[in-house]
Amino acid sequence: MRIALTLNGRSREADVEPSLLLVDFLRERLNLTGTHVGCDTSQCGACVVMVDGTSVKSCTMLAVSVDGSIVTTIEGVAPNGAAGVLHPMQEAFHQHHGLQCGFCTPGMIMSAIDFANTHDDPTESDVRHWLEGNICRCTGYQNIVAAVLAGTAAMRQATKGAA
Amino acid sequence: MGNIVGIGAAPLRKEDRRFVTGRGNYVADIKRPDMTAGVFVRSPHAHAILAGIDKAPALTVPGVVAVFTGEDMKADGVNGLPCGWGITGTDGVPMKEPPYPVMAVGKVRHVGDIVAFVIAETPEAASAGATALAIDYTPLPAVVGVVDALKPGAPKVYDELDDNLCCDWSLGDKAATDAAFQNAAHVAKLSLVNNRLVGNPMEPRAAIGEFNDATGEYTLWSTSQFPHVVRLLMGVFVLNIPQHKLRVVAPDVGGGFGVKQFHYGEEAAVTWAAAKVNRPVKWVADRSEGFTSDRHGRDHVTEAELALDETGKFLGLRVYTLANMGGYLSTFGPNIPTNLYAPLLSGVYTTPAIHCQVKVVFTNTVPVDAYRGAGRPEATFVVERLVDVAAAEMGMDRVAIRRRNMITSDAYPYQTPVLVEYDSGDPAGCLDRSLAAADYEGFPARKAESARNGKLRGIGISTYIEACGLAPSRFAGRLGARGGLYESATLRVHPSGHVTVLIGTHNHGQGHETTFAQIVSDKLGIPFENIDIVFGDTDKVQFGMGTYGSRSLVVGGSALAKASDKIIAKGKKIAAHLLEAAEADIEFVRGDYAVAGTDKKLRFEEIALAAYVPHNYPLEVLEPGLEEQSYYDPVNFTYPGGAHIAEVEIDPETGVVTILNYTAVDDVGTVINPMIVEGQLHGGIVQGIGQAMFENCVYDDTSGQLLSGSFMDYAMPRADRLPPMQVITHSTTCTHTPLGVKGCGEMGTIGSPATIINAVVDALAHLGVTHLDMPASPNRVWRIIQNAALPRAAE
């Protein structure tokens, strides 16, 4: 099937088999290997990407279903793709030591951006419940929670600044 | 010019940027020209005769390139996977060591045992080929538990052995321990199970093999914690590939925790098969495959007794443990429940007599090996649970009984009755600080508040000590290690004064690229950003034993410190020549080589340039260039330790345990980067909480099927069930490592299971509960509460 989508700000078209998972389309066909696969039961969240502004597990979605959609992966979240500039949530994970091995990190960041977009004045408990679908084996989550709160505040600040 | 960022500073991590932008380079991300995909066909039976495999149906599947079996490898002269430790039983008899073929030959011994390898143009075609393969199994009765496996008439995992006993091992003075029990005023007894765990690093294992038939060179990319050891074990023992023709690359690796520190059959299979099909072969495990093939951890059944005098002083400890090895001996398997377990049974206490017997047992389960902590969490759990039981039975305060028996800070070095000599520590200081930080005094009021809300509140304390920084080679050799345990570092100074470090440890989350750069920045007085750390490639790095056992900073960092000292020393010779001074008069301070008592000095970068452009240089007595290497073999283990406290609240209606807070006070020795140390503690504590609260690897007793084979069935710790943690370092300096460091990778996992269970038992103490096995799941806790509420027959 022929699909057309906006991927990380650029228009793309591709021929895909109807059975192709979105995560395999990204990783195997387009070499966007920042999106990871950590399980086979939609539990771990390493594969989270944004589809039309909402975080989704790309292991649980077919490539054909993003036809006409706007898809953003970890490779495309930094503003304008400029070298050296990080998205506020990426920067927050760095600042708060919110990652160790880095494998769950792209999914965590994508999920966290959706959290920030949908929560006005979040508490630590809000973050912990939101991240229930993203498993990290390294950090014990404490610094991830701190990073998400800080990243959320920074995104809010950036929005205010732009307004 | 940038800044010196030295020891004790907390710079943000150098490695972060590639990970937060999705540019990490994990094995699954790598593609090679003309690459094929491999799928392993695994046994669905726990125990069966492998009567025959018909490849023909698989070979007709479109896209299938080749199918290989254990018989093919055997016919090609491939050997089995070697065990890296050979332990010896109490009777002087070496452990039983049956062969561990890369793929099963004649018999399968656990669900997930490899029976064939299907290679195809795509993963989908390989899977289709695997499904088409006709395999003739004759199922046999299986045995999964250690108690069952030792019963007369139990199914035998190895027909050629008399029974399922791999080794009957012991440590300690039995006669002295028996005598201590004779004189005891009280004996506390405890039966416990240390539950089987699956390590589950978030990145599943993967491997790519490639063969260059023009040069005879093999390359293996693998999710390994120790690429040089894989090269050694696989090249020399399994595939007979000369070391100089075999390159092993472990690029970014998504967590290890021990699971990736073994030489796995899949690594040998992809490497061997790549030459057979003369194309690269890539295999990536899915999570279900990981559950049935990653080495598991723990799985002990233990009886323990503590002898005390009437004042609560420990007189003797007697421990009897059955340890599950699974169906085969993994790389370090037999070492974990013996040498990494029994020597820690002294804990932080002065127990004068200890005897530990361990029966190491084969079963029809996945092989068991090291998992974060590896033997030491099991030892800590025995000691610290038993201390609480003794205190309860004798009506003593849990803190007082610990204080009464602690090694005092002036008693170091302290020789325990179980092999090891602790070099330094302050257990009482750690305990005092943890009690203050956790507001232990205020607990009764908080408990009363919980009670008003219908909740049961408990507080748990555990001290712990571990032996890490693996390991002094000579000592380990006496215990059965078949390899060295040193580490190496090369420090390559470029003509510009920038530095590349080549080190044999492997960074898979521990922050080595940052911590090691801090050591060099501190030592050489050069900017932090001028230093890069290279690891994980046997073609780049000279040699190394990898990362496990909290050894990277302790052993690798020591090698790096010594290599730095060699660089400084050579630089002094060059500086003396250039500054026309005696070498003895050259002082090196923060990157400046100065003539003592003068203002004559040269920067480190100027010395580096002179070493590579040796026009004005003492060539008659000194080689040009500035690169030094050190191999460091530690003189002792290091002994990090500490005291942890947790508070839990139980809802008696549901049995749900909520951890309210967690306080850790830890002695890690010198802290290089406090941010990274704290992160290691957080992660380690939560892995121990995982064992205590959620995780449980369960096999069906009769079929040997793995019941907890996915994240749907195996409860991983998640953000919403975890407490805020307070981590405090209370360090004493290690007396024998050049930097005074002790290591911190495993300590959280070692201290936390006993802490949590002690808290849960405390919350249930009024019901007469003295112990419960892990995990403290709602089901288990609810049943305990319900059973306690039932009217007793005698009442």
Chai-1 contact restraints between the chains, C-beta under 6 A:
chainA,res_idxA,chainB,res_idxB,connection_type,confidence,min_distance_angstrom,max_distance_angstrom,comment,restraint_id
A,T33,B,D29,contact,1.0,0.0,6.0,A-B,restraint_1
A,G34,B,G22,contact,1.0,0.0,6.0,A-B,restraint_2
A,G38,B,M202,contact,1.0,0.0,6.0,A-B,restraint_3
A,C39,B,R287,contact,1.0,0.0,6.0,A-B,restraint_4
A,C39,B,F711,contact,1.0,0.0,6.0,A-B,restraint_5
A,D40,B,D286,contact,1.0,0.0,6.0,A-B,restraint_6
A,D40,B,R287,contact,1.0,0.0,6.0,A-B,restraint_7
A,D40,B,S288,contact,1.0,0.0,6.0,A-B,restraint_8
A,T41,B,S710,contact,1.0,0.0,6.0,A-B,restraint_9
A,T41,B,F711,contact,1.0,0.0,6.0,A-B,restraint_10
A,T41,B,M712,contact,1.0,0.0,6.0,A-B,restraint_11
A,Q43,B,F711,contact,1.0,0.0,6.0,A-B,restraint_12
A,I74,B,G22,contact,1.0,0.0,6.0,A-B,restraint_13
A,E75,B,G22,contact,1.0,0.0,6.0,A-B,restraint_14
A,Q90,B,V20,contact,1.0,0.0,6.0,A-B,restraint_15
A,F93,B,V20,contact,1.0,0.0,6.0,A-B,restraint_16
A,H94,B,L12,contact,1.0,0.0,6.0,A-B,restraint_17
A,H94,B,D16,contact,1.0,0.0,6.0,A-B,restraint_18
A,H94,B,V20,contact,1.0,0.0,6.0,A-B,restraint_19
A,H97,B,M675,contact,1.0,0.0,6.0,A-B,restraint_20
A,H97,B,G679,contact,1.0,0.0,6.0,A-B,restraint_21
A,L99,B,F19,contact,1.0,0.0,6.0,A-B,restraint_22
A,Q100,B,G509,contact,1.0,0.0,6.0,A-B,restraint_23
A,C101,B,G254,contact,1.0,0.0,6.0,A-B,restraint_24
A,C101,B,G255,contact,1.0,0.0,6.0,A-B,restraint_25
A,C101,B,H508,contact,1.0,0.0,6.0,A-B,restraint_26
A,C101,B,G509,contact,1.0,0.0,6.0,A-B,restraint_27
A,G102,B,F19,contact,1.0,0.0,6.0,A-B,restraint_28
A,G102,B,G24,contact,1.0,0.0,6.0,A-B,restraint_29
A,F103,B,M202,contact,1.0,0.0,6.0,A-B,restraint_30
A,F103,B,E203,contact,1.0,0.0,6.0,A-B,restraint_31
A,F103,B,G254,contact,1.0,0.0,6.0,A-B,restraint_32
A,C104,B,M202,contact,1.0,0.0,6.0,A-B,restraint_33
A,T105,B,F19,contact,1.0,0.0,6.0,A-B,restraint_34
A,T105,B,V20,contact,1.0,0.0,6.0,A-B,restraint_35
A,P106,B,G22,contact,1.0,0.0,6.0,A-B,restraint_36
A,R128,B,A719,contact,1.0,0.0,6.0,A-B,restraint_37
A,R128,B,D720,contact,1.0,0.0,6.0,A-B,restraint_38
A,H129,B,D720,contact,1.0,0.0,6.0,A-B,restraint_39
A,L131,B,A719,contact,1.0,0.0,6.0,A-B,restraint_40
A,E132,B,R718,contact,1.0,0.0,6.0,A-B,restraint_41
A,E132,B,D720,contact,1.0,0.0,6.0,A-B,restraint_42
A,I135,B,M716,contact,1.0,0.0,6.0,A-B,restraint_43
A,R137,B,P201,contact,1.0,0.0,6.0,A-B,restraint_44
A,R137,B,M202,contact,1.0,0.0,6.0,A-B,restraint_45
A,R137,B,G255,contact,1.0,0.0,6.0,A-B,restraint_46
A,C138,B,G255,contact,1.0,0.0,6.0,A-B,restraint_47
A,C138,B,G509,contact,1.0,0.0,6.0,A-B,restraint_48
A,C138,B,G683,contact,1.0,0.0,6.0,A-B,restraint_49
A,T139,B,H682,contact,1.0,0.0,6.0,A-B,restraint_50
A,T139,B,G683,contact,1.0,0.0,6.0,A-B,restraint_51
A,G140,B,H682,contact,1.0,0.0,6.0,A-B,restraint_52
A,G140,B,G683,contact,1.0,0.0,6.0,A-B,restraint_53
A,G140,B,I685,contact,1.0,0.0,6.0,A-B,restraint_54
A,G140,B,V686,contact,1.0,0.0,6.0,A-B,restraint_55
A,Y141,B,A719,contact,1.0,0.0,6.0,A-B,restraint_56
A,Y141,B,L722,contact,1.0,0.0,6.0,A-B,restraint_57
A,Q142,B,H682,contact,1.0,0.0,6.0,A-B,restraint_58
A,Q142,B,M725,contact,1.0,0.0,6.0,A-B,restraint_59
